[in-house]
Amino acid sequence: MKTLRDIVSIDREKCNGCGECVKACAEGAIELADGKARLIAENYCDGLAACLGECPQGAISIVKREAQAFDLEAVEGHLANKRRTEPEILNTNSNSQVVLPCGCPSTQVKMFEKPDAKDPSLEISQGKTGSKARERQQSSLTHWPVQIKLIPPTAPFLKNADLLVASDCTPLAYPDFHADFLKGKVVMMGCPKFDDTEEYIEKFVDIFGIAHIKSITIIIMEVPCCSKMPLIVQKAMELAGKKIPTKVVVISPRGMVLQQGPLAA
């Protein structure tokens, strides 16, 4: 079914076939054909234009026109087929050794004690005008790392946890993220648009299989690509043979809670 919406438009006259837009499109909606970029299918394009800033020729624009609606299931099938037919090429160094995507010390698992009420960094601060005092909010973060890709399924903080699965943008959009969502929970953060969906599913399957998660809260933004996150968690529970109480919260870019309720079956 067609609907009036934003969608990518590619000027083939300006396109030089560099392929930067192909790499930038997480949905795999763009490919090179005859040395030029083209949109494979309208329903693969979410209209969010991650490719827009990557084109050095200015050949890509976003237009509003009648187009097939964005179809997340079709995209998942398309990407799964690409993974089967196009083996991933790993980066290598000059000695042809595989270069891991992250070897930094931040992958070390850490657990934090509750902040000390006497911590001087939490002291009441005075506004510039001196008219209003404000107490700095305590962090509710209890562990490190927080990125889905970096947390090992065996991390001790996952055991019997109330899990908060948050899309990366949500803490910026929602100002009271720590107090309203993070407090008392173990957080795992990621971007379902730019990260690997299958990798996420496999990670959650492993976690659900060994960590005895008590509950899950999924907090996402009001954008099409974020809708992948509940589907990822749901698929992982199915593969792990688990039924865990799960709630989904949808946040607007201006920080409003638009929707919250149980994960649809």
N, C-alpha and C positions, 0 to 999 in steps of 0.2 A: 504494500500500500504506500502511495506517495503522500508526502506532507511537505508543507513549506518550512524549510529549515536551513541552517548554515551548512555549507559543504565546500570542500576544496575545489578550486578551479586551477588548472595548469595551462599556462600559455606555452604551447609547443614551439613557437617562434623564438621565445626568449630562453627556453630550456637548453642547456648545453650537455645534458646527460651525465652530470657529475655523480648522481646517486645519493647526495646528502639527504634528500627528502625521503628516500627509501629507508635509510638507516634510522631516520628520526620518527618514522611512523610505527608506533607500537602495535597497531592493528594489522600491519602488513597490507594496507589499502593501496599502496603505490608500488609500481614496478617500472623497470626500464624496458621499453620495447622499441626496437629500431633506433636505439641511441637516444631516446627521449623518455621522460617520465610520463606516466599515465595513471589515472585512477582505475583500479581493477574493477571495483563494484561499488555502487553508491552506498549499499548497506554496510560496507566495511568502514566507512568514514564517519567518525563521531563528530566532526565539525569543530573540534577544539584546537586544531591547527598547530600541533607541536612541530610540524614540518615547516611552518611559515617562516620562522627566523633562520632556518638552516639553508635556504636557497640563496646562493651568492649572486644569482642573476635576477632576482625579483620576479621569477616566473610563476610563483604560487600566490594565490589570493584566496580569500574566503568570500563566497557569494551566498546570498539567500535566494533559493529557488525551490521549485518542486522537485523532490528527490525521494528515493526509497528511504524509509526510516532506518536509523542505525539498528543493527541486529547483532546483539552481543553473542548469541549462540552461533550465528553464522561466522563471526570473527573467530571464536574459539575453535571451530572446526577448521577454518582456513589456516590458522596458526599451527594447529596440530598437524595438518597435512604438510605444511612447510617444514616443520621440524623433522618429519619422517623423510622428506625428499631432499632437504638441504642440510646436511650435517653442519653443526656449529664449528666454526674455525676459532681455535683458541689462540690467544696472543702468545708469541714466543720471543725469547731474548736472543742475543747473538749466538748463544751456544745451543739453540734449539730446545731449550728447556721451557716447560710450560710456566707461564707467569700467572700466579694466582691473582684473582681480582682484588683481594685485600689481604695483606699480611701484616697489618698494623697492630700495635699493642692494644688498640681499643677493642679487639675481639676477646680480650681476657675477661672471664666471667667475674663479676663483683656483686656483692650484696651489701646494702647500706643499712645502718641502724637508723632508728627514728631520730630526726634532728633534735638536738639539744635545745630546750627552751631558752637556755642562757647563751646560745650561739650569738656572738656580737653582730653577725651578718643579718640577724633577724630583728635587730633593734628598730624601734619606731623612728621613722625618718620624717623630717619636716619639709613641707612644700616650699617652693621658692618664695612665695609670698609670706610664709610663716603662719598662714591662716588655718591650715588644715594638716593635722598629723596623720600619718598613714603607716600601719604596721606591715612590714614585708611578709608576704605569704610564704609559708613553708612549702618546700617541694615534697610531693607525695611519691616521688620516684624511689623505688626500693632496690633497684638492680641495674646492672650494665652487662652486656650491651642491650639495646632496645630494638634494633633493626631485625626484622624477621630473618633476613639472610644470614645474620651473624649469630643468632642465638642457637646454641646446640640443644637438641631435644633432651639431653641429659642434664641441662642446667638445673641446679638444685632449687632455684626459685620457682620453677614450673610445677613442682610436685604439689598436688592438691590445690592448685591455684584457681582463683577467680580471674579469668583471662580477659584482658582488654586488647582487642585487635583494632588498631587505629590507622586510618590512612594518613599519610605524612602531613597533609595540609590542615588537618582538623585542629591541632593545638594552636595554630596561628589564627584560625577563624573564630574559635570559641575561647574567649578570654578566661573563663573559669574552668578550663580543662582539668587542672589538677584537683581542685576541690570537688567538682561535680562528677568526674568520670574516673580519674586515675587513683584516687584515694582508696586503699585497700585492695588494689588490683595489680596484677602483673601485666605490663604493657608490651605488646609486640607491634612495631610500626613498619609500614611499607607502602609502596606505591603500586597498585595493581595495573596501572597503565604502562609504566616504564620497566618494571621488574618482570621476571619470568614466572608466568602463571603456574606452569607445571612444577617448577622448583618450590613455589609456595605450597602447593598441594602436597607434595612429598614431605616437606618439612612438617606441616600440620598433621599428616598421617602418622609420622614418627612420634610427634609429641602426644597426640591423642592415644597412641598405643601404649605409652610407658608412663606418662606423667599424671594420670588420673585427674584431669581438669574437672573442676566442680561446676563452673559456669563460664559463659562467654558473652561479652558485650562487644559488638562490632560498631564502630563509629566511623561514618563515611561522609564525604561531601556530596552536595546535590549536583553532581555531574555524572554523565553516563559512564565514564571509565571507572569511577569509584564503585559502581554497582557490581563490578567483578568480585569485590572482596567477600561479600556474603556468599556468593556462589562458590568461591574457592574454599571457604570454611565448610560449607555444606557438603561439597564433594569430598573433602578430606574426612569428614565424619562418616560419610557413607562407606568410603574405602577402608576406614579403620573399624567399621562395625560399631560405632559409638552413637549414642543419643545424648547430647549434652544440652542443658537448657541454654538457649541462645537468644539474645535481644539485639536488634539493629536500631541504631540511632542515626538519623540523617540531619546534617548541619548545612545551613545556607552559607554562602560566601560572606555574609554580613553577621555571622555568628548566632543565628536563630536556630533553635531546635524545631525542625519542620515535621519530623515524624519519629516515633519510637514505638517498638512493639516486637513481638516474637518473630524469629526467622520463619519465613513462609516455607511450608513443607514442599 
